[in-house]
Amino acid sequence: MWFNEYKNRVTNDGEIALTPIMGLFGGMSAGCFSTLGNNPFDVVKVSDLLLLLPSTIIVAVFGDADNF
């Protein structure tokens, strides 16, 4: 999505050839935007998983709370 739009704007819709440096910059910027967009959601998923992990270990080791 981002790289295609970048390429169209930089090459004036294909009139100018895309140089390797321009392609590298477009790919790097696409990767940065992807990381900035996905990273907050990955942090939320991992933190939720870490909150559930101790209870999962307790149940796996000791069984249900009904067994106490």
BALOBA-1460 file (C-alpha; in Angstrom, 3 decimals):
// residues 68
<rec num="1" residu="m" x="0.000" y="0.000" z="0.000"/>
<rec num="2" residu="w" x="2.522" y="2.625" z="1.104"/>
<rec num="3" residu="f" x="5.266" y="1.510" z="-1.265"/>
<rec num="4" residu="n" x="2.969" y="1.531" z="-4.308"/>
<rec num="5" residu="e" x="1.780" y="5.055" z="-3.513"/>
<rec num="6" residu="y" x="5.369" y="6.162" z="-2.862"/>
<rec num="7" residu="k" x="6.526" y="4.631" z="-6.158"/>
<rec num="8" residu="n" x="3.723" y="6.296" z="-8.125"/>
<rec num="9" residu="r" x="4.500" y="9.707" z="-6.647"/>
<rec num="10" residu="v" x="8.296" y="9.448" z="-6.967"/>
<rec num="11" residu="t" x="8.275" y="8.090" z="-10.530"/>
<rec num="12" residu="n" x="5.455" y="10.398" z="-11.669"/>
<rec num="13" residu="d" x="3.203" y="7.382" z="-12.400"/>
<rec num="14" residu="g" x="5.955" y="5.428" z="-14.157"/>
<rec num="15" residu="e" x="7.409" y="8.196" z="-16.319"/>
<rec num="16" residu="i" x="10.723" y="8.172" z="-14.418"/>
<rec num="17" residu="a" x="12.619" y="4.964" z="-13.642"/>
<rec num="18" residu="l" x="12.791" y="3.978" z="-9.974"/>
<rec num="19" residu="t" x="16.440" y="3.955" z="-8.879"/>
<rec num="20" residu="p" x="17.689" y="1.429" z="-6.319"/>
<rec num="21" residu="i" x="18.200" y="4.205" z="-3.745"/>
<rec num="22" residu="m" x="14.624" y="5.416" z="-4.177"/>
<rec num="23" residu="g" x="13.397" y="1.820" z="-3.880"/>
<rec num="24" residu="l" x="15.474" y="1.284" z="-0.748"/>
<rec num="25" residu="f" x="14.099" y="4.437" z="0.852"/>
<rec num="26" residu="g" x="10.536" y="3.442" z="-0.067"/>
<rec num="27" residu="g" x="10.978" y="-0.036" z="1.399"/>
<rec num="28" residu="m" x="12.584" y="1.253" z="4.566"/>
<rec num="29" residu="s" x="9.856" y="3.832" z="5.106"/>
<rec num="30" residu="a" x="7.179" y="1.183" z="4.496"/>
<rec num="31" residu="g" x="8.834" y="-1.030" z="7.126"/>
<rec num="32" residu="c" x="8.981" y="1.828" z="9.625"/>
<rec num="33" residu="f" x="5.320" y="2.689" z="9.140"/>
<rec num="34" residu="s" x="4.376" y="-0.969" z="9.474"/>
<rec num="35" residu="t" x="6.293" y="-1.272" z="12.741"/>
<rec num="36" residu="l" x="4.778" y="1.909" z="14.153"/>
<rec num="37" residu="g" x="1.312" y="0.697" z="13.226"/>
<rec num="38" residu="n" x="1.604" y="-2.845" z="14.601"/>
<rec num="39" residu="n" x="3.869" y="-2.458" z="17.617"/>
<rec num="40" residu="p" x="1.255" y="-1.046" z="20.055"/>
<rec num="41" residu="f" x="-1.074" y="-3.980" z="19.330"/>
<rec num="42" residu="d" x="1.742" y="-6.503" z="19.827"/>
<rec num="43" residu="v" x="2.532" y="-4.947" z="23.218"/>
<rec num="44" residu="v" x="-1.103" y="-5.262" z="24.292"/>
<rec num="45" residu="k" x="-1.266" y="-8.906" z="23.173"/>
<rec num="46" residu="v" x="1.947" y="-9.823" z="25.008"/>
<rec num="47" residu="s" x="0.977" y="-7.982" z="28.191"/>
<rec num="48" residu="d" x="-2.412" y="-9.757" z="28.212"/>
<rec num="49" residu="l" x="-0.647" y="-13.064" z="27.717"/>
<rec num="50" residu="l" x="1.732" y="-12.340" z="30.594"/>
<rec num="51" residu="l" x="-1.210" y="-11.551" z="32.869"/>
<rec num="52" residu="l" x="-2.795" y="-14.911" z="32.050"/>
<rec num="53" residu="l" x="0.422" y="-16.918" z="32.251"/>
<rec num="54" residu="p" x="0.776" y="-17.229" z="36.075"/>
<rec num="55" residu="s" x="-2.764" y="-18.548" z="36.485"/>
<rec num="56" residu="t" x="-2.181" y="-21.056" z="33.688"/>
<rec num="57" residu="i" x="0.976" y="-22.352" z="35.389"/>
<rec num="58" residu="i" x="-0.773" y="-22.662" z="38.751"/>
<rec num="59" residu="v" x="-3.623" y="-24.663" z="37.224"/>
<rec num="60" residu="a" x="-1.164" y="-26.875" z="35.326"/>
<rec num="61" residu="v" x="0.893" y="-27.628" z="38.461"/>
<rec num="62" residu="f" x="-1.752" y="-27.818" z="41.172"/>
<rec num="63" residu="g" x="-4.912" y="-28.560" z="39.218"/>
<rec num="64" residu="d" x="-8.251" y="-26.814" z="39.740"/>
<rec num="65" residu="a" x="-9.008" y="-24.645" z="42.738"/>
<rec num="66" residu="d" x="-11.686" y="-27.213" z="43.654"/>
<rec num="67" residu="n" x="-8.994" y="-29.756" z="44.542"/>
<rec num="68" residu="f" x="-7.701" y="-27.715" z="47.494"/>
